[in-house]
Each structure stands twice: as structure tokens, then as C-alpha cells.
Amino acid sequence: MKVLGLTCGRKMSNTEIVVKEALMGAEEMGASVEIVRLMDLDIKPCTGCNACVIDLFEKGGSGDCVIKNDDFKFIDDKILDCDGIIVGTPIYEKTPQGLLKCLNDRMGPSHDLAFRMIAKKIRAEKGITKGKGPDERSFKPHVASLFAVGGSDWTTLALPLLQIFALPMNMTVVDQQLFNWTALPSTVVLKDEMLKRARRSGRHVAETLKKPIEEAAYIGPKGVCPVCHCDVIELGKTGDKAVCAVCGVKGTLNTTGADYALAVTEDDWAHSHVLLSGKFKHGEELKTRSLKPDPRMKEIPLLIEKYKSYLTYSRPETAVK
Ligand SMILES: Cc1cc2nc3c(=O)[nH]c(=O)nc-3n(C[C@H](O)[C@H](O)[C@H](O)COP(=O)(O)O)c2cc1C
């Protein structure tokens, strides 16, 4: 049972300390542990080429990213290999550290569990034996605990975006925790309650890994969304229904005093993006709607001509041409 700590903050500062505390908890429960500092890695941004999705959907391929001149393969291997992961990020501008978003984009569509299952099926049905199929480690359960460390309580989008990091691979999020008012370097070591909370989380991840994944229990704050426990809800987008910002589930927002809860029907529940059923629905939408060629496709080269010839890019002198 392998538990990976992925920390995105300053060296030996607050995020790293709570992640290490959680790893100590996991180790206490028998896990083998390892830590990676995201800032040690060179992760290039996704270029939007879609080669990963095309490879999965059209060739039953691996969906591997075509960018090879960075450390993505290193971290991809670590994440696929582990059974549990503790992801910790400092909060910058109410959101996780930016490099994590780069990693999320690189691991998004290419690692979507439903897309990889579709690729595996295509491979089997068409009897494809050439080239690589999706990595088998994509299909094993991954358990996650998510930490966000902030210097204040300006934290709104931190945990939701961490959840979105866990979403494509269908990680089972068993805990999420904000550590607020912890701005100065390493000061979290003075906060016993936070250290205890982090250690409890790591212990819980390891304990969860000893049981069948169906028995995984969530120990974080309840949240408004009953499916993913997110607190950020969009209003006024789909008629009278409210939408969870993380898992996209629709429901009716009810209030009881100061408490808010999203009431979700069984049918809507199945469409949540954190569930495999929701991921397959999204895969179908991509095939039948968003990636479906437009009948006027042939007109595009002519129509974009005026944008191509309009302006030249302003770039620093040192930019690669
Ligand atoms: C660019 C930047 C933006 C920040 N924005 C926020 C913020 O929106 N909310 C917050 O609570 N803390 C914010 N902080 C404070 C950090 O989250 C805090 O110092 C945290 O302890 C950093 O984690 P570390 O010690 O592990 O590096 C910001 C810090 C930086 C450098």
C-alpha cells in the first residue's frame, strides 16, 4: 500500500509540513510513503492539441501526452503507481498553486477513467495489439485526501479546484481540509490542532486502503453538495436548478436556518462528474456533440484567413520563433 504526498508550497513550509504529518499518519498505519514537491518539477502547460483524446477514442491507444521534454512522465508514473495520495497546496488568489492547474490539464481528458475504459474496449473489440493501450494502473482505485493552506480565510475556490484535480482519474476523495490563517513560513508547527487533523487524514487514507473501495468513508466537512461535498454552487444557469461547481450535479438548493443543502434526484445524481456514469455521459456528449464535425467544416480555411492575416504577435526578443 503506497501513499504519495504531492506538495505544492514552499520548501519545508506549511503545506509541506501538513502533507508530511499526514504521511507520518499513513506510515503509522502500515503504508509505504513518498513525497514529491511539485515545484521541483518542470511541468509544461497543455497545448490543447487533443492528441491524447484522439488516441484514446480513435485508436484505443494509451492517451499518453505527446509533450516529452519535461517531468510529466515522472509525476504521472508516481500518481498512477500509488494507491493513496495526499495533495497539499498553498492557496494563491483563493485557488491552488498554478502549477497544479497545469498538471490537472495534462492529466484531465487524457486520464479520464471513462475515456480510458472506452479505449480499452475499442482495443478489445477491434483486436488491436499494436502500440500501447491505456496504462493498467489507471483502472485501480486511488484514494485521495486534499489539503489547502491559506494565510487568511480567502479560500473559496481552493478545495473545489483540488477536487477537480482528483476528478478525471476517479480518485475517491475521503477527506478535504482547509488550514486557514497560516501565512508565515512553517508556522503551522505551532498549531497542534492542525497537525493532529493532518495526521488523522493520513491515517484514514491508509485505513481506507485496507478495505474494499466501496467501503470508503468520507471524513471531511459535509459541504452543500451531497455527492462531492463542495460548497460552491452556481445559480441561475439551468432554470430553477442549482449546479455544483465541482461535480456539475443539478439540484434544488434548500435552506434550513443558516444551513444550505442541495437536494438531488436519483436521475440527476447519476450525472455527477465524479461518478463513472457522469463521465461516460460526458464522453458521449463529446463524441456526439462537441467533437462532431460541423457540416460546414470545409468553409473554415477561407473564413479564418482574415484573422490569420490580422496583426502579428508581440513577443519578447528572446521568444522562440
Ligand atoms: C501569490 C500569493 C497569493 C496568496 N493568496 C492567498 C489567498 O488568496 N488566500 C489565502 O488565504 N492566502 C493566500 N496567500 C498566503 C499563502 O497561502 C500562505 O502563506 C501559505 O502558508 C503558503 O503555503 P506554504 O507556507 O506551504 O508555502 C497567498 C500567498 C501568495 C504568495
The ligand as a Gaussian input file, in Angstrom:
#p B3LYP/6-31G(d) Opt

LIG

0 1
 C        0.814000      34.948000      -4.555000
 C        0.164000      34.623000      -3.241000
 C       -1.209000      34.698000      -3.125000
 C       -1.847000      34.348000      -1.940000
 N       -3.215000      34.362000      -1.901000
 C       -3.850000      33.904000      -0.799000
 C       -5.272000      33.834000      -0.775000
 O       -5.972000      34.164000      -1.744000
 N       -5.852000      33.349000       0.348000
 C       -5.136000      32.952000       1.440000
 O       -5.739000      32.519000       2.423000
 N       -3.783000      33.015000       1.456000
 C       -3.121000      33.486000       0.362000
 N       -1.731000      33.519000       0.343000
 C       -0.965000      33.069000       1.528000
 C       -0.454000      31.606000       1.420000
 O       -1.469000      30.736000       1.076000
 C        0.148000      31.176000       2.742000
 O        1.271000      31.979000       3.017000
 C        0.545000      29.707000       2.825000
 O        1.045000      29.421000       4.093000
 C        1.618000      29.333000       1.842000
 O        1.913000      27.972000       1.985000
 P        3.404000      27.452000       2.225000
 O        3.820000      28.057000       3.511000
 O        3.296000      25.992000       2.262000
 O        4.195000      27.934000       1.049000
 C       -1.082000      33.921000      -0.811000
 C        0.333000      33.887000      -0.923000
 C        0.939000      34.219000      -2.118000
 C        2.437000      34.127000      -2.221000

